Amino acid sequence: MSKLDCPDCGRGIAMHELETKTVAQTSGFQTNYRCPFCRSDFDDVAQLM
């Protein structure tokens, strides 16, 4: 199972542990992700992998 590192606390997070929030916008959908450990928000998980 692959993990990504939180950009703030550096802990390894499995994809199923990420908290997500998706919002509908006029241009489509925007998904934000949150670290379950430090509660830091980030936008793009692809660059963390």
HELIX and SHEET records of a PDB file:
HELIX    1   1 MET A   15  GLU A   17  5                                   3    
HELIX    2   2 ALA A   46  LEU A   48  5                                   3    
SHEET    1   A 2 LYS A   3  ASP A   5  0                                        
SHEET    2   A 2 GLY A  12  ALA A  14 -1                                        
SHEET    1   B 3 GLU A  19  GLN A  25  0                                        
SHEET    2   B 3 GLY A  28  ARG A  34 -1                                        
SHEET    3   B 3 ASP A  41  PHE A  42 -1                                        
END                                                                             
